Amino acid sequence: MELYAPIVLFTFNRLEETKRTVEALKKNYLANKTELIIFSDAACKRSDIGKVEAVRDYLKTIKGFKSVLVNESLHNKGLAKSIIEGVSEVFTNSDKVIVLEDDLITSPNFLDFMNQALDHYQDSKKVFSISGYTMNLPSLEGYPKDFFLGYRASSWGWGTWKENWEKVDWKVSDYSDFRLNPLQQLKFMKGGSDLPRMLRRQMNNEIDSWAIRWCYDQFKRKMYTVFPSSSKVISIGFGENATHTKDTVRFDTFLDKSNQRSFSFDDTIEIDKILVSEFRKKFSYKNRLFETFFK
């Protein structure tokens, strides 16, 4: 009997987005063969209490998966701590996971792609994570492969293995050396010019991000992320009610509408220089500045 990676879903106070996320997941071909493990964070302020309770009431009604387990936090942890602790907990009983947040719509073949990629690269020493999300890059139109490789992990529908997760230094113990090394900072920018600044803000307690620490660990270990050539995820989490993201169009993409269920991957690790260049441009200072002033 084939074992599929459990889905780990993180929720907070957005009922409608959570419903849409779960309903899309239920339409996945492998949903009824997959365990769904949900972590519900507690309210951080009085005005959130009713919203969190409404989400938790809904979570108790979810069906359509192999099993559903809901973990309700007694205290507000925030997204970073919730994900680090939640994924670590799931890894006590699993060797691989697929992680989603409560504002991500998946295509019906999302779980197929993720599981097949996780199985194919499980013994690779060069693949750090699998992403279900792909940006709308010009060269992906008519791209002949089912996937491509990138230097930067994505936090929008992703998967990885226990071995990679447990090696992460969440304290970023070598940051003082990195901060004084311009060459290393320049190399880190292969995944986007925003990365060193995000890491600096994290270390200065200006933001609370698990993802930038995840990306930094990938960079240090010189590993890659596998992306689908056609996105299996879109985000509905932008706007004024979003905790960590506001209005943006840089990350708009097209959800895979095909019925493809079997995907091919290569054993050789090879970077497509054109795609990684287009990927990096999405995070360029010019694009970020333009969006800030003209959104």
Stockholm file with secondary structure:
# STOCKHOLM 1.0

chainA/1-295         MELYAPIVLFTFNRLEETKRTVEALKKNYLANKTELIIFSDAACKRSDIGKVEAVRDYLKTIKGFKSVLVNESLHNKGLAKSIIEGVSEVFTNSDKVIVLEDDLITSPNFLDFMNQALDHYQDSKKVFSISGYTMNLPSLEGYPKDFFLGYRASSWGWGTWKENWEKVDWKVSDYSDFRLNPLQQLKFMKGGSDLPRMLRRQMNNEIDSWAIRWCYDQFKRKMYTVFPSSSKVISIGFGENATHTKDTVRFDTFLDKSNQRSFSFDDTIEIDKILVSEFRKKFSYKNRLFETFFK
#=GR chainA/1-295 SS CCCCCCEEEEECSCHHHHHHHHHHHHTSTTGGGSEEEEEECCCSSGGGHHHHHHHHHHHTTCCSSSEEEEEECSSCCCHHHHHHHHHHHHTTTCSEEEEEETTEEECTTHHHHHHHHHHHTTTCSSEEEEESCCCCCGGGTTCSSSEEEESSCCSSSEEEEHHHHHTCCTTCTTHHHHHTCHHHHHHHGGGCTTHHHHHHHHHTTSCCCSHHHHHHHHHHTTCEEEEESSCSEEECCCSTTCSSCCSCSTTCCCCCCSCCCCCCCCSSCCCCHHHHHHHHHTTCHHHHHHHHHHC
#=GC SS_cons         CCCCCCEEEEECSCHHHHHHHHHHHHTSTTGGGSEEEEEECCCSSGGGHHHHHHHHHHHTTCCSSSEEEEEECSSCCCHHHHHHHHHHHHTTTCSEEEEEETTEEECTTHHHHHHHHHHHTTTCSSEEEEESCCCCCGGGTTCSSSEEEESSCCSSSEEEEHHHHHTCCTTCTTHHHHHTCHHHHHHHGGGCTTHHHHHHHHHTTSCCCSHHHHHHHHHHTTCEEEEESSCSEEECCCSTTCSSCCSCSTTCCCCCCSCCCCCCCCSSCCCCHHHHHHHHHTTCHHHHHHHHHHC
//
